[in-house]
Structure formats: C-alpha cells, structure tokens
Amino acid sequence: MTTLDGYGILVTGGGTGIGKACAAALAADGASVTICGRTESRLVDAAAQIDGDVGYVVADVTDEEQVQMALATARDRGDGLAGVVANAGGGGGIMPLHLQETEEFLRVLHLNVLSTFLCVKHAVPMMVARGGGSFVGMSSIAGHVTHLDFGAYPVAKAGIEQLMRNAADEFGRSNLRFNAIRPGFIATEIMEGVPRDSAVYESYIVNTPLGDVGQPEDVGSLARFLVGPESRWITGQCIDVDGGHSLRRGPDFSSFISGALGDAVMGGQLPTT
C-alpha cells in the first residue's frame, strides 16, 4: 500500500463513529486530513485522539458557503484537494410512511443528499486543479435493501448512490473517481440505541451471515482504499461492508412502533387517539 503523503482530504461528520474511523485510516497512511462537523468539542477530541496530521473545521454541510470553506481548508492543508469522504448524514423518525412528517422527510434528504451534492459541486474544480481525485459517498445497506418504516433514509441513501454513479460518468475524463460505501449494522454511538436483548437487534443478527455487527474501522479501511491510488481503476461502484447482511433482508422495527402506536398502523391505518 502506497502512502498518501500530500493528499488533502476532507471527511465530513468526522468527529465520531464511521467518520472518525475514516479520518484515522487516512491519517495513518500520511494524508493531511481535515474533519468537519457542527460540534466543535467533538472535533477537538477526535483530532487529538487520531495519530497523524488531522485538523478540523466547524461546518454545517447543508450550508453551501460553509461547505466551500471546509473544502478550501482541506485543500490548503494538503498538496491540493485529493479526496473527500462525504460521511455526514443520518436518519429520522422510525415509523410508516403515512405517518412521516413532511418537514422531517425533507430534513433527512437535505442532511444526506443535499450535503453530498454540495461537496461534489465544490470539490470537483479543486480536484481537477490537482490533476485528479477520489470522492467517497456514504450510502447504507438501506440504499438498496428495503428498510421498512425508515422514512426518507433509504430514499436519501439511494440518491447518494445515483449521484456517485452520475458524477463518475461525468468527470472520469478529468481523472476523478466517485464511489459509495454501503455500511450495514456498525457499532456506532447511534446504533447503541438498539437494545442488545431486543427483537430489533435480533433481526439484524439473524439476517447477517457473519452473525455479528461491524466496527467503524471496517468502513474506514475501505474508505482508505477507495481514496488511494490502489483503487485507480474503480469508479461508479457501490460497495457493501455489512457482513453479508444485504444477501438477506433489512431489520424489523415493528415491535418498537406497534408497541407505541398499535399494530394497525403497520398496515396503513391511522393511530387511534
């Protein structure tokens, strides 16, 4: 594996979980990594805990001017902008589609799809100026395997995947590569909210051939590979990191929902008052 010396890399959502693991994997191989997020204290802690050249910038990735600023910071810390890991994103309320709030649906789309688009829009000229680069979008198993009651989240992740494919086709002539990673159940702070003795947790494990949950470092290793020159002939791809979960079916959160709103809502009825 060759080093990433001189690579200026931006990792969005880099203060915790998968983003932090991606930043660590890149920095360990010599990249000059800039992590961004909305909470400065998390970024400070993450930058201090990661070995290597890691800086941070506070930015809201749904704000275009702040995205431009974060990318420029990453570019200037390295020998130009060589790559982006657009990891920032997240889900919303777990409930059937007919009960989803429109405002919340749009918020999730903006947090995932709009933020990734803004990173693409402003990273492309910077990577072209450097002579090439690699962009990694963070999708999910939910982007191509149904996840009942997840609202806008599966839609958003599918959107990221198609954005990566189209960008790969548009900008291949400029030696820019675009790929997506599809994590499955990864042991992050968010997933700690799923009780280990619950039917929901069991629905993840029973549908995962390797019979366990992944670690953030599993995703970080793939991000490092996709950013680096070893993957020079890989573009427009969506790669699963899920222990085989995508071979079966998505998780079942129905016990959470029916317990609170009644089983009838699972078939499209409105909850009784």
C-alpha positions as CSV (number, residue, x, y, z in Angstrom):
1,M,0.0,0.0,0.0
2,T,1.5,3.3,-1.0
3,T,1.3,6.3,1.3
4,L,-1.0,9.3,1.0
5,D,1.6,11.9,1.7
6,G,0.5,15.3,0.4
7,Y,-3.1,14.2,0.0
8,G,-5.5,16.9,1.3
9,I,-8.7,15.1,2.4
10,L,-12.0,16.3,3.8
11,V,-14.0,13.9,6.0
12,T,-17.4,15.3,6.8
13,G,-19.1,14.1,10.0
14,G,-15.6,13.2,11.2
15,G,-16.0,13.8,14.9
16,T,-17.4,10.4,15.8
17,G,-18.1,6.9,14.6
18,I,-17.5,6.0,11.0
19,G,-16.2,9.4,10.0
20,K,-13.7,9.4,12.8
21,A,-12.5,5.9,11.7
22,C,-12.2,7.0,8.1
23,A,-10.1,10.0,9.2
24,A,-7.9,7.8,11.3
25,A,-7.3,5.3,8.5
26,L,-6.4,8.1,6.0
27,A,-4.1,10.0,8.5
28,A,-2.3,6.8,9.4
29,D,-1.1,6.5,5.9
30,G,0.2,10.0,5.6
31,A,-2.8,12.1,4.4
32,S,-3.4,15.6,5.7
33,V,-7.0,15.2,6.9
34,T,-9.5,17.8,7.8
35,I,-12.6,16.7,9.7
36,C,-15.7,18.8,9.9
37,G,-19.0,18.7,11.8
38,R,-21.3,21.0,13.7
39,T,-20.0,20.3,17.2
40,E,-16.5,21.8,17.9
41,S,-15.9,19.8,21.1
42,R,-16.3,16.5,19.3
43,L,-14.0,17.6,16.5
44,V,-11.3,18.8,19.0
45,D,-11.5,15.4,20.8
46,A,-11.3,13.4,17.6
47,A,-8.4,15.4,16.2
48,A,-6.5,14.9,19.5
49,Q,-7.2,11.1,19.5
50,I,-6.2,10.4,15.9
51,D,-2.5,9.8,15.2
52,G,-1.3,11.8,12.2
53,D,-1.9,15.1,10.5
54,V,-5.5,16.0,11.4
55,G,-7.1,19.4,11.6
56,Y,-10.8,20.4,11.9
57,V,-13.2,23.0,10.8
58,V,-16.7,23.6,12.2
59,A,-19.2,23.5,9.3
60,D,-22.9,22.6,8.6
61,V,-22.7,20.5,5.4
62,T,-26.2,21.6,4.4
63,D,-25.0,25.2,4.1
64,E,-23.2,25.9,0.7
65,E,-20.9,28.6,1.9
66,Q,-19.7,26.5,4.9
67,V,-19.1,23.5,2.6
68,Q,-16.9,25.7,0.3
69,M,-15.0,26.9,3.3
70,A,-14.4,23.4,4.7
71,L,-13.2,22.1,1.3
72,A,-10.9,25.1,0.9
73,T,-9.4,24.4,4.3
74,A,-8.8,20.7,3.4
75,R,-7.2,21.8,0.1
76,D,-4.9,24.3,1.7
77,R,-3.7,21.8,4.4
78,G,-2.5,19.3,1.9
79,D,-1.0,19.5,-1.6
80,G,-4.3,20.4,-3.0
81,L,-7.6,18.5,-2.6
82,A,-7.1,14.9,-3.4
83,G,-10.2,13.4,-1.9
84,V,-13.4,13.7,0.0
85,V,-15.2,11.2,2.3
86,A,-18.8,12.6,2.5
87,N,-19.8,10.8,5.6
88,A,-22.1,13.3,7.2
89,G,-25.7,12.1,7.2
90,G,-28.3,10.4,9.3
91,G,-31.9,9.2,9.6
92,G,-35.1,10.4,11.2
93,G,-38.1,9.1,13.0
94,I,-38.8,5.4,12.6
95,M,-42.5,5.0,11.6
96,P,-44.5,4.1,8.5
97,L,-44.5,6.5,5.5
98,H,-48.1,7.6,6.0
99,L,-47.1,8.9,9.5
100,Q,-43.9,10.7,8.5
101,E,-43.8,14.4,8.9
102,T,-43.1,16.2,5.6
103,E,-40.7,18.6,7.2
104,E,-38.7,15.8,8.8
105,F,-38.7,13.9,5.5
106,L,-37.1,16.9,3.8
107,R,-34.6,17.4,6.6
108,V,-33.3,13.9,6.1
109,L,-33.0,14.3,2.4
110,H,-31.1,17.6,2.9
111,L,-28.8,16.1,5.5
112,N,-27.8,13.2,3.2
113,V,-28.3,14.1,-0.4
114,L,-28.0,17.8,-0.5
115,S,-24.9,17.8,1.7
116,T,-23.2,15.2,-0.6
117,F,-24.2,17.2,-3.7
118,L,-22.7,20.4,-2.2
119,C,-19.5,18.6,-1.5
120,V,-19.4,17.2,-5.1
121,K,-20.2,20.6,-6.6
122,H,-17.4,22.4,-4.9
123,A,-14.8,19.6,-4.6
124,V,-14.8,18.8,-8.4
125,P,-13.0,22.0,-9.5
126,M,-10.5,21.7,-6.7
127,M,-9.7,18.0,-7.5
128,V,-9.4,18.9,-11.2
129,A,-6.9,21.6,-10.4
130,R,-4.8,19.0,-8.6
131,G,-4.9,16.6,-11.6
132,G,-7.4,14.1,-10.2
133,G,-9.0,12.8,-7.1
134,S,-11.3,10.4,-5.4
135,F,-14.7,11.1,-3.8
136,V,-16.4,8.6,-1.5
137,G,-20.1,9.0,-0.7
138,M,-21.5,7.3,2.4
139,S,-24.6,5.2,1.5
140,S,-26.0,2.3,3.5
141,I,-27.4,-1.1,3.1
142,A,-30.7,0.8,3.3
143,G,-29.9,2.4,-0.1
144,H,-30.7,-0.9,-1.9
145,V,-32.3,-3.2,0.6
146,T,-35.8,-2.3,1.9
147,H,-35.8,-0.9,5.5
148,L,-39.4,-0.7,6.5
149,D,-40.5,2.4,8.4
150,F,-37.2,4.2,7.9
151,G,-38.9,7.1,6.1
152,A,-36.6,9.3,4.0
153,Y,-33.4,7.5,4.9
154,P,-33.5,4.7,2.3
155,V,-34.6,7.2,-0.3
156,A,-31.7,9.5,0.6
157,K,-29.1,6.8,0.5
158,A,-30.3,5.6,-2.9
159,G,-30.0,9.1,-4.1
160,I,-26.4,9.3,-2.9
161,E,-25.6,6.1,-4.9
162,Q,-27.1,7.5,-8.1
163,L,-25.2,10.8,-7.5
164,M,-22.0,8.9,-7.3
165,R,-22.7,7.0,-10.5
166,N,-23.6,10.1,-12.5
167,A,-20.6,12.0,-11.2
168,A,-18.3,9.1,-12.0
169,D,-19.6,9.2,-15.6
170,E,-19.4,13.0,-15.9
171,F,-16.0,13.5,-14.5
172,G,-14.0,10.4,-15.5
173,R,-12.4,12.4,-18.3
174,S,-10.8,14.6,-15.6
175,N,-9.4,11.6,-13.7
176,L,-11.9,12.0,-10.9
177,R,-13.4,8.9,-9.3
178,F,-16.7,8.6,-7.4
179,N,-17.7,5.5,-5.4
180,A,-20.1,4.8,-2.5
181,I,-19.8,2.7,0.6
182,R,-22.8,0.8,2.0
183,P,-22.3,0.0,5.7
184,G,-24.6,-2.4,7.4
185,F,-25.1,-2.5,11.2
186,I,-21.9,-0.8,12.5
187,A,-21.2,-0.4,16.2
188,T,-21.5,3.4,16.5
189,E,-23.0,5.7,19.0
190,I,-26.3,5.9,17.1
191,M,-26.7,2.1,17.0
192,E,-26.1,1.8,20.7
193,G,-29.8,2.9,20.9
194,V,-30.9,-0.6,19.8
195,P,-31.1,-2.7,23.0
196,R,-29.0,-5.9,22.6
197,D,-31.8,-8.0,24.1
198,S,-34.5,-6.7,21.7
199,A,-36.2,-8.3,18.8
200,V,-34.9,-5.5,16.6
201,Y,-31.3,-6.3,17.4
202,E,-32.0,-10.0,16.8
203,S,-33.5,-9.1,13.4
204,Y,-30.1,-7.6,12.4
205,I,-28.0,-10.6,13.6
206,V,-30.2,-13.3,12.2
207,N,-30.0,-11.7,8.7
208,T,-26.2,-11.3,8.8
209,P,-24.3,-14.3,7.5
210,L,-21.3,-13.5,9.6
211,G,-23.5,-13.3,12.7
212,D,-22.2,-10.1,14.3
213,V,-22.0,-6.3,13.9
214,G,-19.3,-4.4,12.1
215,Q,-16.9,-1.9,13.5
216,P,-16.2,1.7,12.3
217,E,-12.7,0.6,11.3
218,D,-14.2,-1.9,8.8
219,V,-15.6,1.1,6.9
220,G,-12.5,3.2,7.4
221,S,-10.3,0.6,5.8
222,L,-12.4,0.6,2.6
223,A,-12.6,4.4,2.5
224,R,-8.8,4.5,2.7
225,F,-8.5,2.1,-0.2
226,L,-11.0,4.0,-2.4
227,V,-9.2,7.3,-1.8
228,G,-5.8,5.9,-2.5
229,P,-4.1,5.1,-5.8
230,E,-4.6,1.3,-5.4
231,S,-8.2,1.7,-6.5
232,R,-7.3,3.8,-9.6
233,W,-9.5,1.6,-11.9
234,I,-12.6,1.6,-9.6
235,T,-15.3,4.2,-10.1
236,G,-19.0,4.4,-10.1
237,Q,-19.3,1.5,-7.7
238,C,-21.4,0.9,-4.5
239,I,-19.6,-1.5,-2.2
240,D,-21.2,-3.3,0.8
241,V,-19.5,-3.5,4.2
242,D,-22.2,-5.4,6.0
243,G,-21.1,-8.9,6.9
244,G,-23.3,-10.3,4.2
245,H,-26.5,-8.6,5.5
246,S,-27.5,-7.4,2.1
247,L,-27.9,-11.0,1.0
248,R,-31.0,-11.3,3.1
249,R,-33.4,-8.6,4.3
250,G,-33.4,-5.4,6.3
251,P,-34.2,-5.1,10.0
252,D,-37.6,-5.2,11.7
253,F,-38.5,-2.3,13.9
254,S,-42.2,-3.2,14.0
255,S,-42.1,-4.1,17.7
256,F,-40.9,-0.6,18.6
257,I,-43.7,1.0,16.5
258,S,-46.7,-1.2,17.3
259,G,-45.9,-1.1,21.0
260,A,-46.3,2.7,20.9
261,L,-49.0,3.3,18.2
262,G,-50.8,-0.1,17.9
263,D,-50.3,-2.8,15.3
264,A,-52.9,-1.4,12.9
265,V,-50.6,1.5,11.8
266,M,-48.3,-1.1,10.3
267,G,-50.8,-1.7,7.6
268,G,-51.6,2.0,6.8
269,Q,-54.2,2.9,9.3
270,L,-54.0,6.0,11.5
271,P,-53.3,5.5,15.2
272,T,-56.3,5.7,17.5
273,T,-56.5,8.6,19.9
